[in-house]
Each structure stands twice: as structure tokens, then as C-alpha cells.
């Protein structure tokens, strides 16, 4: 599966001056399309090398960047002033790729990246050819207690950049112990979240569900069935409400949150690549 022959790394300038770290993986031959990846919360694009290698083996290019406050990008760790900043960063990322990589561009978002990709396509549908979501963070798997919501909103107003430990147990990400251990020891993985990030994400989740009928792009959703982080129920609700005439939902009953890092990862990887090839015919 090692079909990557060239890997490029660079920094992209955000509209507010922050530097965003970008990675690109290219196959040996001229790729048939480019997949744009938006990673999940607290992680970084470097965790997707195996995904990149698989896509390159299917003659697809993968381009990704570290979200602000994540990985090798600038910004306070795990913090965002406005959710819109993520969308503006995605604009900057796409603009940095213009004339460098072949279209069409297909947007792939995992977890928080799925929420970002959803909000992006709901407001900028003409920028990409289609949307792929991997266990999108459209809702919390466990209902957030009201007192936490109230406290989060209070802190977001008076101490927006205050960070708190997330308490995430890496073992809920994958059944593959190598993946879990790698996550535990990864120095670029964050273990905190800011108050403002929490409230901005809650608002974005609400808006994503409300605006689902406006989505009018080819849509593929790959959802972990045993997801302890993203709500499977909310993902189903979003999918049912999505206005896309061309939409498919695949739920993997026994998989944890990171379907592309599960022991049976070949299933969702192949499903995604087959879907892309069908739409490129």
C-alpha cells in the first residue's frame, strides 16, 4: 500500500496572520482527484499517513492542514475565538492549493473536522465537488449536563481562553492498541479544550443540523456504530435531513470513533475510494 512517492510540507498564511501547517501526499502517476482532509479535535494531520498511502494507491492525492491551535500550526492550543475562523482557515488552505493540485476537490472531515467540513459546505458549496464525513462531531455521544453548558457559556464570556482537561480516554478511539498507544505518546496531541471552543462548537453543531436541508452536494457518511464521542443518533438525523439527492450512509456497528484507524480499516477505506471513483467516472 506504499504508493506515496512525494510528500510536500509547507506553511500557509491565515487571514489573521497565523501560520497553518500543510501536508500533501502525491501518488506516482497524475492523480485523478484531490481529497482535502480536515482532522479531528486535539490531533493533527500527521496521524493520517496510512490513509494517505491508501488513497495514493488508488491514484488519489491527499492534502491536509493542522487546524489552528493544533499540531504544528500556530495558535493557542485547542482554542478558537470563533468557529468561523476554522472556515476562513479552510478558505486559506484551498487558496494555497489552487493551480498546484488537480481537481476536482473532495472534502473529507473526521470528527470535529467533519463538523467544520459540514459548516464549510453549507456556506460555500461551490468550492468542492462533494463531502465525505467520518464519525462527524455533530453531537456529543453522551448528553452534556445542563450545568456544564451553563458553566461553559459563563466562562466563555469572561475567560474565553481558559483551558480545561478533556479527560479523553484514548482507548475509545480504536480497538487497535498500536493506534491507542501512539495517540497516548504523541507530543502533538492536546489534552485540553478552551471554554470558548466548547461554546462555539455547541453552536456550530446546532447550526449544522438546522441547515442540513440546504446541503446539495454528493454526500458520503462513514459512521462508527460504537462511537463514544460522536452521537450516532445525531449523525442519522443529519443524514436524513440533508438535502443532497446523492447521499449514502454506512454505519460500522462494532467500530470505535476512528474508523480509518480501526482493525478493519480496509472496509471504510475501500468504501470511500470506491465511492470517489464512481463519482469520477
N, C-alpha and C positions, 0 to 999 in steps of 0.2 A: 504493500500500500504506500510505499515511499516514492511518490511521484513528483514531489516538490523539487524543482531544480533551481529555483531562485526565490530568495526571501528578501524583501526590502523593508527597511525601517526608517522612519523619519518623524519629525515633529511638525504638527500643523498648528497654525495660529488661530485661536478662538477670537470671537469678536471683541471680547473684553481683555484680550492680551495674554490669556493663559496659554500655555503650550500643551497640546494634546499629542500623546504618543501614538503613532500609527504603524501597523504591520500589514504587509501584503505577501501572500503566498501565491506563486505562479506555477502552472504546470509546464511540462516540456514543450507542448505544442500551443499554438494560439488558442486561448480559452474561448469556449462558446458563449460564456456569460460570466458576470461577476456577482458574487454573493457578498453583501455588506453585513457584517456582524456587529451587533450591539450586545455586549456581555452583561452579566448579571451584577447585582449589588455586592460590594465588598471584594470582588475578584478582579480579574484583568484579562486582556486579550491573549496573553501568553499561555493561558490554560487550554487554548483551542488548537494546538498544533496537530493533534490527531484528527480532528475534524477537518482541518485544512488539508492534510495529506489525503484524506479520503476524497474530498471534493476535487483535488488536483488529479487524483487517479481517474476521476470521471470527467476530466478536462474542463473543470470549472475553477475560476480564480476566487480566492477568499481575501477580502480586505476588512480590517478591523481597527478599532482605536480604543485606547483606555479612556473611560469616562473621566470627566473632571473629578478630582479628589480620589482617583483610583489608579492603581498600578504605577506606571511611570509618568502619568500626566500630572500637571500642576493642579493646585487647589487644595483646600483643607480636606483632610481625609473624611470620606463618607458624608460630605456635606454639600448641599446645593441651596443657593438663595431662592431660586425659582425653578420649578420643573421645566419651564420654558427654556432655561439655559441649556438643558440636555438637548433640546430640539435645535437650538441655534448651533450647538457644537456639532450636531449631525449634519446641519447645513454646511458648516465649515469643512467637515470631513469629506462630504460629497464633492464640494467645490475643489478640494485638493486632488481629487481623483479624475476630474474632467480631463479628457484627451490623453490620459495615461493608461486607463484600463478599458477593456471593451465592454460595451453594453450588450444586452440590457442589464440594468442593476436590479437585483432582487434583495429585499431587506429581510434579514434574519435576526430576531431578537429572542434572547433567553432570559427568563425570569424578569428582573427589573428592566432588562434590555427589551423584553417583549412588551412591557408597558410603554417604554419610550418609543419603540417602533410603531406601536399601535397609535399613540397620540401623534406621532410624526405623519403617518399615512392619512390619519383623519383630517389633517390640516394641509398636507402637501402631497396629494395623491398623484400629481403629475410627475413627481421626482423619481419614482421607482415603478417597476413593472408588476410587482406583486409582493405579498407579505407572508413570511413564514414565522410562526411563533412556537417556541419551545418552552413548555410549562410557564406561560406568561404570568407575571405577578399582577394580575387584575384584581385580586382579592386575597386576603390572608386565609390560610387554611384553617386557622383557629381564630374564632371571633375575638377581636381586640376588646378587652373590657372597657366600659364607658369611662372609668376613672383615668385610664391610660390615655384615652383620646383627649379628655379634658385637660389633663396634665401636659400632654404633648402640645396642645394648642396654646396653653398658657406659657410654657417655656419657649415655644417658637416665637412668641411675641416679644418676650423680654430678654431671652438668652438664646437666640436662634442657632448659634454655632456650638452650643453646649452638646458634647457627645456623651453617649451612654453605651455601655456594653450591650451587644445584641443577644448574647447568650446562645448563639447558634451552635448546635452540636453538629459537627461535620459529618457524622455518621448517617444523617438523614439525607445527605446529598446523593449517595450512591451505595450499591451493595459491593462495589469493587473496593477492597481495602487499600489497594495501591493509590486510588484516587483520593480516598479519605485521608490517608497518611500524608500524601503530597499537599493536600489543602491545609492540613494542620501545621505543617512546617514551612509553608510558603511565606516568605517575608513581605510579599506584596499584597497579601490578603489582609483586609481590615477586619477588626473585631468590634467596631463601634459604629454608631449611627448618630447623626445630629437631630435635634428636636425639629428644626426646620425641614430637614429631609423627610422626616416622618409625616408631618402635616402636608407637605407638598405632594408626597406620594399618595396619601389618602385621597386628596382632592383629585389627583390625576386618575386614580382608579375609578372614582365616581364618574368623572367626565368621559372616560373611555367606554364605560358601559352605556352611558346616556347617548353618546354619539355613534354607537355601533351601527345603527341603520344607515348612516351616511357613508360607511366604508364600501367602496365599489371597485375593489381590486381582487385578482385571484388570491385566495387565502388558503393556507395550509396550517393547521394547528396540530402539533405533536405534544400531547399532554401525559405526564406521569400519572398513573392511576393511584399510586400510593404516595401522593405528594404531601409532605408535612409542612410545606412552606406556602405554596400557591394553591388557592382554592380550586378544586376540580369543578365544583358546582358553578362557581362564577365563570370559569372558562367555558363551560357548556352554555351558560346563559348568554355570554358574549357571542359565542359562535352562532347560536340560534337567532340572535338579534342582528347579526352582521348583515349588511345589505348586499354583500357580494353574491352575484349569481353563480360564480365559480368558487365554491368553498368545500373543503374537506377537513374532517376532524378524525384524528387517530388517538385513541387512549390506550396506553400500555399498562394493564391492570396491576402488575406486580412491581413496576419500576418506581424508584425514588425520583426526586426532583430533577436531577441532571440526566436526562435520557441519553444524551450523547456521550456520557461517561459511565453508563451502566454496563454490567457484564454482557448484556445482549444489545450493545450499542449499534451493532451492524443493522439491526432491524430499522430503527428510526433514521439512521444514516442513509440506508438504501431507499427507504420510503421517500425521503426528502429529495435525493438526487434523481430518482425515477420521476417524481412529480415535476421537478425542474426540466428534465429532458423532454417530458411530454409537452410542456408549455413552450419549449423552444423549437419544437418541430414545425 
